[in-house]
Amino acid sequence: MVALSGTLEQELMDAGIHVSVVCPSFFQTNLEETMRTTDPGLKKMMGKLLSSGKLTAEQVAERIVLGVEKHESYILPHIAGERLWLAKRYLPQRLYSKLFQRSVSRMKPRKS
């Protein structure tokens, strides 16, 4: 989606159309309640991930609206997500991979 939005932004620029891509991390929402799955473990894991989010859906929406108003190409509502994006963009691949794997392992719900 990031590559597609970058391409669209360049192609539509002359028409005065701006394109933003939104890359949120997990945020508090009721997705777990409306999720359709036959796997109760998946539903439980999704609930833990969503509830671990530091932002509410309203806060994410506010940041998206602000980013669109500012014509930001990349809208990253979460500070941690923005840091990872910057790391991916500027760090060597091997170093970024280590950083990303460490971040992912922190997000995984712990077995109780």
QUIDAHU-V591251 format. One record per residue. N is the residue number from 1. RES is the residue in three letters. SS is DSSP state (helix for helix, strand for strand, loop for the rest). PSI is psi in whole degrees, 0 to 359 (* if undefined). OMEGA is omega as a letter, one per 30 degrees, with the letter a starting at -180 (none if undefined). Layout:
# QUIDAHU-V591251
N|RES|SS|PSI|OMEGA ; N|RES|SS|PSI|OMEGA
This chain:
# QUIDAHU-V591251
1|MET|loop|324|l ; 2|VAL|helix|314|l ; 3|ALA|helix|318|l ; 4|LEU|helix|316|a ; 5|SER|helix|324|l ; 6|GLY|helix|319|l ; 7|THR|helix|313|l ; 8|LEU|helix|319|a ; 9|GLU|helix|316|l ; 10|GLN|helix|319|a ; 11|GLU|helix|330|a ; 12|LEU|helix|357|a ; 13|MET|helix|315|a ; 14|ASP|helix|337|l ; 15|ALA|helix|2|l ; 16|GLY|loop|18|a ; 17|ILE|loop|126|l ; 18|HIS|loop|144|a ; 19|VAL|loop|134|l ; 20|SER|loop|147|l ; 21|VAL|strand|133|a ; 22|VAL|strand|128|a ; 23|CYS|loop|77|l ; 24|PRO|loop|156|l ; 25|SER|loop|194|l ; 26|PHE|loop|140|l ; 27|PHE|loop|162|a ; 28|GLN|strand|120|a ; 29|THR|loop|172|l ; 30|ASN|loop|23|a ; 31|LEU|helix|323|a ; 32|GLU|helix|321|a ; 33|GLU|helix|327|a ; 34|THR|helix|358|a ; 35|MET|loop|133|l ; 36|ARG|loop|111|l ; 37|THR|loop|151|l ; 38|THR|loop|357|a ; 39|ASP|loop|104|a ; 40|PRO|helix|331|l ; 41|GLY|helix|321|l ; 42|LEU|helix|317|l ; 43|LYS|helix|319|l ; 44|LYS|helix|316|l ; 45|MET|helix|316|l ; 46|MET|helix|319|l ; 47|GLY|helix|317|l ; 48|LYS|helix|317|a ; 49|LEU|helix|316|a ; 50|LEU|helix|319|a ; 51|SER|helix|341|l ; 52|SER|loop|348|a ; 53|GLY|loop|141|a ; 54|LYS|loop|345|a ; 55|LEU|loop|150|l ; 56|THR|strand|167|l ; 57|ALA|helix|323|l ; 58|GLU|helix|320|l ; 59|GLN|helix|319|l ; 60|VAL|helix|316|l ; 61|ALA|helix|317|l ; 62|GLU|helix|318|l ; 63|ARG|helix|327|l ; 64|ILE|helix|313|l ; 65|VAL|helix|315|l ; 66|LEU|helix|318|l ; 67|GLY|helix|319|l ; 68|VAL|helix|317|l ; 69|GLU|helix|326|a ; 70|LYS|loop|0|a ; 71|HIS|loop|39|l ; 72|GLU|loop|135|l ; 73|SER|loop|322|l ; 74|TYR|strand|122|l ; 75|ILE|strand|111|a ; 76|LEU|loop|93|a ; 77|PRO|loop|332|a ; 78|HIS|loop|137|a ; 79|ILE|helix|317|a ; 80|ALA|helix|320|l ; 81|GLY|helix|321|l ; 82|GLU|helix|319|l ; 83|ARG|helix|317|l ; 84|LEU|helix|320|l ; 85|TRP|helix|316|l ; 86|LEU|helix|320|l ; 87|ALA|helix|316|l ; 88|LYS|helix|323|a ; 89|ARG|helix|325|a ; 90|TYR|helix|344|a ; 91|LEU|loop|154|l ; 92|PRO|loop|149|a ; 93|GLN|helix|316|a ; 94|ARG|helix|317|l ; 95|LEU|helix|319|l ; 96|TYR|helix|318|a ; 97|SER|helix|317|l ; 98|LYS|helix|315|l ; 99|LEU|helix|317|a ; 100|PHE|helix|314|a ; 101|GLN|helix|321|l ; 102|ARG|helix|319|l ; 103|SER|helix|317|a ; 104|VAL|helix|319|a ; 105|SER|helix|332|l ; 106|ARG|helix|332|a ; 107|MET|helix|337|a ; 108|LYS|loop|135|l ; 109|PRO|loop|141|l ; 110|ARG|loop|143|l ; 111|LYS|loop|134|a ; 112|SER|loop|*|none
